[in-house]
């Protein structure tokens, strides 16, 4: 995909590994085998055909056809903001994250996640922001102070 100049994004985190007494920082994907790419519908269908039976492709049903799942730019930008922050204590969840939908919608107005929007949920007694890529996955941030949060739709 790189040679075709297709813009891609793989959510990664840095981990500290020690081998033979030598510590080294490594970047590793946070969700195995998950890669996002930006393209036209035609090019996405080409990629879908090219990788059939090699990778799992997220698709949506349209009539009798299975089309590649299109993620809105705004949703993807918020997901990239949160997952590329380098913040420790993040948790990632698969596409079945319905338990996180009942929280209050908020916008982060300060700190490392400024500009992110999502749902506030309690996870292990901590209030955390959950950002979702609909139909694909979700990420829960580390604790965010109440002062950094603003309800969406209210001043």
Phi and psi restraints in degrees (value plus and minus 20) as a CYANA .aco file:
   2 UNK   PHI     -83.5   -43.5
   2 UNK   PSI     -62.5   -22.5
   3 UNK   PHI     -85.5   -45.5
   3 UNK   PSI     -46.8    -6.8
   4 UNK   PHI    -105.7   -65.7
   4 UNK   PSI     -17.3    22.7
   5 UNK   PHI      37.8    77.8
   5 UNK   PSI      22.0    62.0
   6 UNK   PHI    -112.2   -72.2
   6 UNK   PSI     107.0   147.0
   7 UNK   PHI     -88.9   -48.9
   7 UNK   PSI     105.7   145.7
   8 UNK   PHI    -146.1  -106.1
   8 UNK   PSI     140.7   180.7
   9 UNK   PHI    -165.1  -125.1
   9 UNK   PSI     106.5   146.5
  10 UNK   PHI    -140.6  -100.6
  10 UNK   PSI      95.6   135.6
  11 UNK   PHI     -85.6   -45.6
  11 UNK   PSI     102.0   142.0
  12 UNK   PHI    -149.2  -109.2
  12 UNK   PSI     143.5   183.5
  13 UNK   PHI    -156.6  -116.6
  13 UNK   PSI     135.7   175.7
  14 UNK   PHI    -112.6   -72.6
  14 UNK   PSI     113.7   153.7
  15 UNK   PHI    -146.5  -106.5
  15 UNK   PSI     132.3   172.3
  16 UNK   PHI    -118.5   -78.5
  16 UNK   PSI      99.6   139.6
  17 UNK   PHI    -132.8   -92.8
  17 UNK   PSI     124.7   164.7
  18 UNK   PHI    -143.4  -103.4
  18 UNK   PSI     105.7   145.7
  19 UNK   PHI    -156.3  -116.3
  19 UNK   PSI     104.6   144.6
  20 UNK   PHI      34.8    74.8
  20 UNK   PSI      18.5    58.5
  21 UNK   PHI      58.6    98.6
  21 UNK   PSI     -18.1    21.9
  22 UNK   PHI    -126.5   -86.5
  22 UNK   PSI     103.7   143.7
  23 UNK   PHI    -111.0   -71.0
  23 UNK   PSI     118.6   158.6
  24 UNK   PHI    -164.8  -124.8
  24 UNK   PSI     117.3   157.3
  25 UNK   PHI    -104.8   -64.8
  25 UNK   PSI     111.5   151.5
  26 UNK   PHI    -144.9  -104.9
  26 UNK   PSI     123.5   163.5
  27 UNK   PHI    -116.6   -76.6
  27 UNK   PSI     110.2   150.2
  28 UNK   PHI    -156.0  -116.0
  28 UNK   PSI     128.6   168.6
  29 UNK   PHI     -82.7   -42.7
  29 UNK   PSI     120.3   160.3
  30 UNK   PHI    -103.4   -63.4
  30 UNK   PSI     -44.9    -4.9
  31 UNK   PHI    -147.7  -107.7
  31 UNK   PSI      93.1   133.1
  32 UNK   PHI     -75.2   -35.2
  32 UNK   PSI     117.8   157.8
  33 UNK   PHI      42.0    82.0
  33 UNK   PSI       7.8    47.8
  34 UNK   PHI    -131.2   -91.2
  34 UNK   PSI     100.6   140.6
  35 UNK   PHI    -159.6  -119.6
  35 UNK   PSI     114.7   154.7
  36 UNK   PHI    -122.6   -82.6
  36 UNK   PSI     127.6   167.6
  37 UNK   PHI    -163.4  -123.4
  37 UNK   PSI     129.4   169.4
  38 UNK   PHI    -121.4   -81.4
  38 UNK   PSI     109.5   149.5
  39 UNK   PHI    -185.0  -145.0
  39 UNK   PSI     157.0   197.0
  40 UNK   PHI     -99.9   -59.9
  40 UNK   PSI     146.3   186.3
  41 UNK   PHI     -81.0   -41.0
  41 UNK   PSI     -63.1   -23.1
  42 UNK   PHI     -80.3   -40.3
  42 UNK   PSI     -66.5   -26.5
  43 UNK   PHI     -86.6   -46.6
  43 UNK   PSI     -58.4   -18.4
  44 UNK   PHI     -83.5   -43.5
  44 UNK   PSI     -58.7   -18.7
  45 UNK   PHI     -85.2   -45.2
  45 UNK   PSI     -56.8   -16.8
  46 UNK   PHI     -81.8   -41.8
  46 UNK   PSI     -67.8   -27.8
  47 UNK   PHI     -81.4   -41.4
  47 UNK   PSI     -61.4   -21.4
  48 UNK   PHI     -79.0   -39.0
  48 UNK   PSI     -65.4   -25.4
  49 UNK   PHI     -85.9   -45.9
  49 UNK   PSI     -60.7   -20.7
  50 UNK   PHI     -82.6   -42.6
  50 UNK   PSI     -57.1   -17.1
  51 UNK   PHI    -123.7   -83.7
  51 UNK   PSI      -8.5    31.5
  52 UNK   PHI     -75.2   -35.2
  52 UNK   PSI     114.2   154.2
  53 UNK   PHI      48.6    88.6
  53 UNK   PSI     -12.2    27.8
  54 UNK   PHI    -131.6   -91.6
  54 UNK   PSI     -56.1   -16.1
  55 UNK   PHI    -158.5  -118.5
  55 UNK   PSI     142.3   182.3
  56 UNK   PHI    -107.4   -67.4
  56 UNK   PSI     103.9   143.9
  57 UNK   PHI    -127.2   -87.2
  57 UNK   PSI     112.0   152.0
  58 UNK   PHI    -100.5   -60.5
  58 UNK   PSI     104.1   144.1
  59 UNK   PHI    -151.6  -111.6
  59 UNK   PSI     149.7   189.7
  60 UNK   PHI    -150.4  -110.4
  60 UNK   PSI     131.2   171.2
  61 UNK   PHI    -105.3   -65.3
  61 UNK   PSI     109.0   149.0
  62 UNK   PHI    -154.7  -114.7
  62 UNK   PSI      83.2   123.2
  63 UNK   PHI      46.3    86.3
  63 UNK   PSI    -144.2  -104.2
  64 UNK   PHI    -117.3   -77.3
  64 UNK   PSI     -19.9    20.1
  65 UNK   PHI    -121.2   -81.2
  65 UNK   PSI     131.5   171.5
  66 UNK   PHI    -125.5   -85.5
  66 UNK   PSI      92.7   132.7
  67 UNK   PHI    -124.9   -84.9
  67 UNK   PSI     129.6   169.6
  68 UNK   PHI     -76.5   -36.5
  68 UNK   PSI     122.4   162.4
  69 UNK   PHI     -91.3   -51.3
  69 UNK   PSI     103.3   143.3
  70 UNK   PHI    -115.8   -75.8
  70 UNK   PSI     105.5   145.5
  71 UNK   PHI    -124.0   -84.0
  71 UNK   PSI     106.1   146.1
  72 UNK   PHI     -78.2   -38.2
  72 UNK   PSI     122.5   162.5
  73 UNK   PHI     -72.9   -32.9
  73 UNK   PSI     -65.2   -25.2
  74 UNK   PHI     -80.0   -40.0
  74 UNK   PSI     -65.3   -25.3
  75 UNK   PHI     -82.9   -42.9
  75 UNK   PSI     -62.3   -22.3
  76 UNK   PHI     -87.9   -47.9
  76 UNK   PSI     -61.0   -21.0
  77 UNK   PHI     -82.6   -42.6
  77 UNK   PSI     -61.0   -21.0
  78 UNK   PHI     -85.6   -45.6
  78 UNK   PSI     -63.0   -23.0
  79 UNK   PHI     -80.4   -40.4
  79 UNK   PSI     -64.2   -24.2
  80 UNK   PHI     -86.3   -46.3
  80 UNK   PSI     -58.6   -18.6
  81 UNK   PHI     -77.1   -37.1
  81 UNK   PSI     -67.8   -27.8
  82 UNK   PHI     -91.9   -51.9
  82 UNK   PSI     -66.7   -26.7
  83 UNK   PHI     -94.5   -54.5
  83 UNK   PSI     -39.6     0.4
  84 UNK   PHI    -117.5   -77.5
  84 UNK   PSI     -12.1    27.9
  85 UNK   PHI     -90.7   -50.7
  85 UNK   PSI     -43.2    -3.2
  86 UNK   PHI      60.1   100.1
  86 UNK   PSI     -16.7    23.3
  87 UNK   PHI     -86.3   -46.3
  87 UNK   PSI     119.2   159.2
  88 UNK   PHI    -103.8   -63.8
  88 UNK   PSI     138.1   178.1
  89 UNK   PHI      64.8   104.8
  89 UNK   PSI      -5.0    35.0
  90 UNK   PHI    -100.9   -60.9
  90 UNK   PSI     129.5   169.5
  91 UNK   PHI    -145.7  -105.7
  91 UNK   PSI     121.6   161.6
  92 UNK   PHI    -135.5   -95.5
  92 UNK   PSI     123.3   163.3
  93 UNK   PHI    -151.1  -111.1
  93 UNK   PSI     131.3   171.3
  94 UNK   PHI     -91.8   -51.8
  94 UNK   PSI    -192.7  -152.7
  95 UNK   PHI     -87.0   -47.0
  95 UNK   PSI     -40.6    -0.6
  96 UNK   PHI    -108.5   -68.5
  96 UNK   PSI      53.9    93.9
  97 UNK   PHI    -134.5   -94.5
  97 UNK   PSI      13.3    53.3
  98 UNK   PHI     -80.0   -40.0
  98 UNK   PSI     -44.3    -4.3
  99 UNK   PHI     -87.5   -47.5
  99 UNK   PSI     -33.8     6.2
 100 UNK   PHI    -115.1   -75.1
 100 UNK   PSI     -19.1    20.9
 101 UNK   PHI    -102.1   -62.1
 101 UNK   PSI     -33.9     6.1
 102 UNK   PHI    -104.8   -64.8
 102 UNK   PSI     -23.4    16.6
 103 UNK   PHI     -97.3   -57.3
 103 UNK   PSI    -199.2  -159.2
 104 UNK   PHI    -107.8   -67.8
 104 UNK   PSI     113.7   153.7
 105 UNK   PHI     -96.9   -56.9
 105 UNK   PSI     109.9   149.9
 106 UNK   PHI    -158.4  -118.4
 106 UNK   PSI     144.9   184.9
 107 UNK   PHI    -141.1  -101.1
 107 UNK   PSI     118.1   158.1
 108 UNK   PHI    -105.7   -65.7
 108 UNK   PSI     106.2   146.2
 109 UNK   PHI    -128.5   -88.5
 109 UNK   PSI     -22.2    17.8
 110 UNK   PHI    -176.8  -136.8
 110 UNK   PSI     143.0   183.0
 111 UNK   PHI      68.3   108.3
 111 UNK   PSI    -190.7  -150.7
 112 UNK   PHI     -80.7   -40.7
 112 UNK   PSI     -49.9    -9.9
 113 UNK   PHI    -119.7   -79.7
 113 UNK   PSI      -3.3    36.7
 114 UNK   PHI     -71.7   -31.7
 114 UNK   PSI     109.1   149.1
 115 UNK   PHI      79.6   119.6
 115 UNK   PSI     -37.6     2.4
 116 UNK   PHI     -93.3   -53.3
 116 UNK   PSI     127.4   167.4
 117 UNK   PHI    -148.8  -108.8
 117 UNK   PSI     125.8   165.8
 118 UNK   PHI    -196.3  -156.3
 118 UNK   PSI    -176.4  -136.4
 119 UNK   PHI    -134.7   -94.7
 119 UNK   PSI     116.1   156.1
 120 UNK   PHI    -106.4   -66.4
 120 UNK   PSI     108.8   148.8
 121 UNK   PHI    -158.0  -118.0
 121 UNK   PSI     133.4   173.4
 122 UNK   PHI    -112.0   -72.0
 122 UNK   PSI     104.2   144.2
 123 UNK   PHI    -148.7  -108.7
 123 UNK   PSI      98.7   138.7
 124 UNK   PHI      30.6    70.6
 124 UNK   PSI      28.5    68.5
 125 UNK   PHI      49.6    89.6
 125 UNK   PSI     -14.3    25.7
 126 UNK   PHI    -129.8   -89.8
 126 UNK   PSI     121.9   161.9
 127 UNK   PHI    -101.9   -61.9
 127 UNK   PSI     102.2   142.2
 128 UNK   PHI    -154.9  -114.9
 128 UNK   PSI     133.1   173.1
 129 UNK   PHI    -108.4   -68.4
 129 UNK   PSI     108.6   148.6
 130 UNK   PHI    -130.6   -90.6
 130 UNK   PSI     101.6   141.6
 131 UNK   PHI    -129.0   -89.0
 131 UNK   PSI     109.9   149.9
 132 UNK   PHI    -137.6   -97.6
 132 UNK   PSI     118.6   158.6
 133 UNK   PHI    -121.8   -81.8
 133 UNK   PSI      83.5   123.5
 134 UNK   PHI     -70.7   -30.7
 134 UNK   PSI     104.2   144.2
 135 UNK   PHI      62.5   102.5
 135 UNK   PSI     -19.2    20.8
 136 UNK   PHI    -142.5  -102.5
 136 UNK   PSI     -83.5   -43.5
 137 UNK   PHI    -184.4  -144.4
 137 UNK   PSI     156.1   196.1
 138 UNK   PHI    -163.7  -123.7
 138 UNK   PSI     136.0   176.0
 139 UNK   PHI    -151.5  -111.5
 139 UNK   PSI     116.7   156.7
 140 UNK   PHI    -127.6   -87.6
 140 UNK   PSI     106.9   146.9
 141 UNK   PHI     -94.3   -54.3
 141 UNK   PSI     152.4   192.4
 142 UNK   PHI     -91.9   -51.9
 142 UNK   PSI     159.1   199.1
 143 UNK   PHI     -76.2   -36.2
 143 UNK   PSI     118.0   158.0
 144 UNK   PHI    -142.0  -102.0
 144 UNK   PSI     106.1   146.1
 145 UNK   PHI     -80.0   -40.0
 145 UNK   PSI     124.2   164.2
 146 UNK   PHI     -74.0   -34.0
 146 UNK   PSI     -57.1   -17.1
 147 UNK   PHI     -83.7   -43.7
 147 UNK   PSI     -40.3    -0.3
 148 UNK   PHI    -108.8   -68.8
 148 UNK   PSI     -21.3    18.7
 149 UNK   PHI    -130.4   -90.4
 149 UNK   PSI     123.1   163.1
 150 UNK   PHI    -152.6  -112.6
 150 UNK   PSI     108.2   148.2
 151 UNK   PHI     -82.4   -42.4
 151 UNK   PSI     118.6   158.6
 152 UNK   PHI    -101.1   -61.1
 152 UNK   PSI     112.2   152.2
 153 UNK   PHI      75.3   115.3
 153 UNK   PSI     -22.6    17.4
 154 UNK   PHI    -148.7  -108.7
 154 UNK   PSI     135.2   175.2
